Amino acid sequence: MIPAKGRKSWRDLSLGEQTATILGAGVQLALLSSALWDLSHRRAAQIRGRRSFWSVAVFVNVVGPLAYFAWGRRRTRDLASSERGTRFKT
């Protein structure tokens, strides 16, 4: 099989390029799996936006999981301040 013009096959890559590719894939898989695990173990109140949105968004390369960890999760202080007003209402 002849690769497309300008594309290298795996064997054409140097050892450093192969190593970088494997490390990049490992980082991507680690971010993806940790984001999916975190998403599946959080209550809906602890997630900003819809769970279904974030479940799809985390599959967008490295950007999706990083966006979920940065903006998709409610922080503890956000939960405490939002629950503070409703916890003791009579």
C-alpha positions in Angstrom: 0.0 0.0 0.0 1.4 3.4 -1.0 0.8 6.2 1.5 -0.8 9.4 0.3 1.5 12.0 -1.0 3.2 13.9 1.8 2.2 11.4 4.4 4.6 9.1 6.2 4.0 5.5 7.2 4.8 4.3 10.7 8.1 2.9 9.5 9.1 6.2 7.9 8.9 8.0 11.3 12.0 8.4 13.4 12.2 6.7 16.8 11.6 10.2 18.4 8.5 10.8 16.3 7.2 7.3 17.1 7.8 7.9 20.8 6.1 11.3 20.7 3.1 9.8 18.9 2.7 7.0 21.4 3.1 9.4 24.4 0.5 11.8 22.8 -1.9 8.9 22.3 -1.4 7.9 26.0 -2.1 11.4 27.2 -5.2 11.6 25.1 -6.5 8.3 26.4 -5.7 9.1 30.0 -7.5 12.5 29.7 -10.5 10.9 28.0 -10.9 8.0 30.4 -10.5 10.2 33.5 -13.0 12.8 32.1 -15.5 10.0 31.3 -15.0 8.4 34.8 -15.4 11.8 36.5 -18.5 12.6 34.5 -20.2 9.3 35.2 -19.5 9.6 39.0 -20.8 13.1 39.5 -24.3 14.2 40.4 -26.1 16.4 37.9 -25.8 19.3 40.3 -22.0 19.1 40.2 -21.9 19.5 36.4 -22.3 22.7 34.5 -24.6 22.1 31.5 -26.0 18.9 30.3 -24.2 15.6 31.0 -25.0 14.5 27.4 -23.2 17.5 26.0 -20.0 16.9 28.0 -20.2 13.2 27.2 -19.8 14.0 23.6 -17.5 17.0 24.1 -14.8 15.0 25.9 -14.2 13.0 22.7 -12.9 16.1 20.9 -9.1 15.3 21.0 -7.3 16.8 24.0 -9.4 19.9 24.0 -12.6 18.2 25.1 -11.4 16.7 28.4 -9.5 19.8 29.3 -12.6 22.0 28.6 -14.6 19.6 30.8 -12.1 19.8 33.7 -11.8 23.6 33.3 -15.5 24.6 32.8 -17.7 21.5 33.0 -17.4 20.8 36.7 -18.8 22.9 39.5 -16.2 23.6 42.1 -16.9 22.8 45.8 -17.2 26.5 46.7 -19.7 27.0 43.9 -21.8 24.2 45.3 -21.5 25.5 48.8 -22.6 29.0 47.9 -25.6 27.7 45.8 -26.7 25.3 48.5 -26.2 27.7 51.4 -29.3 29.7 50.6 -31.5 26.7 50.1 -30.4 24.3 52.8 -32.0 26.1 55.8 -35.1 27.5 54.3 -38.3 26.8 56.3 
